[in-house]
Amino acid sequence: MNKKIHIKKSYRNLSKYEDYLIKKLKNKRYAAMYLQEALEDYQESGDTAVLLIAFRYVAKAQGGIAGLAKKTHLHEKTLYRTLSKNGNPRLDTLWRLFSALGFQLRVATA
């Protein structure tokens, strides 16, 4: 198979998966489970990018970055930068994101 065709096919499949995921994440319960899994993955791996990608998908499903920016009173640019794979959000920013999306942070025993 031609490499170019294979790459296009991969992007098309990725796009279909992202569309499917965004549709599922419109459901608050599913989105909460998804973020919980991302938090647990972050706790195990220390990979912040996984958590930030999860936030981006949930934000997109729950009204988009622009809507989230209005709810958090943060600039869109700030949110895009914060939720980028190299983002390093502060705890108060994460708190605002969770709250704006209608979720709570909880503490549990390990």
N, C-alpha and C positions, 0 to 999 in steps of 0.2 A: 504494500500500500504506500502511496506517495505520502511523504512526511507532512506536507502542507495539508492534505486532505485529513490525515489523522488528527492533526492539531485542531483544525476547524471542527471536526466531529467531537473532540474532547471538550472544546469550549461550548459547543451546542448542548452536550450532555450536562456540563456544569451549569449552564444557564437554566436548563430544565429543572435540575435539582434545586437551584436557588429559588426558582419560581415556586416549586413544590414546598420548600422549606418556609418561605415567606407566607404562603397560604396557611400552612399549619400553625405558624407562630402568631397568627391573628387571634387564635384561641388563647386566652389568658392563662388557663391551666397548663396548656402545652408549653407556652412561653416560659412559665415559672419553672417547669420541670427542666426545660432546655437550659435556662440560666443556672439552675441548681447543678446540673451535670457539668456545666462549664466551670462553675466555682470549685467543684470537687476535682475536676481535671487540673485546674490551676493549683489547687492545694497539693496535689500529688506531684505535678511536674514543675511548678514554678514558672510555667510558660504564660506570661501575661497576654500574649497575642491571641491565644485561644479564647480567653475571657472577653477580650475586646471585640473580637470577631463576632462572638455570640451576642454581645450588646448591639453591635451594628445591625445584625439580622433582626433582632427583636425590635429595635428602634424603627427599622424600615417597615416591618410588619404592623407596628402599632402607630402609624401615622407619619413616619419619616423623620429624618434628622431635623428638618425645619420645625415640625410640630414639637419634637423633643426640646429643641432650642428654646421655643416659646415657654414650654412648661418649666424648664430648668432655669430660665433667665440667663442662659449662656449664649454666646454668639455661635452661629452655625459653624464658622471656621474653627472655633475653639473645640467644638464637639468633633468635627472631622479629624482634627489633629489628635485629640484625646483618644478617640476610638480607632486611630490608625494602628497598624501592627507594631509601630515603635512608640505608641502612646504610653504615658506613665501617669495615669490619673491619681489624684489625691483621694484620700478616703472621703472627704466631704463631697467631692465631685461624684464618686461612685454612689454615695448616699442619695444625692440629688437625682441621679439617673434612675436608681431603683424606685425612688418615691414618685418621680414623674411618670414612670411606666406602670405605676400601681402595684409595686412589689415592696416587700420588707426584707431587711437583712436580719437574720436570726443567728444566735449562737447555740451550738449543741456540743455535747461532750464527744470527744474523739473515740 
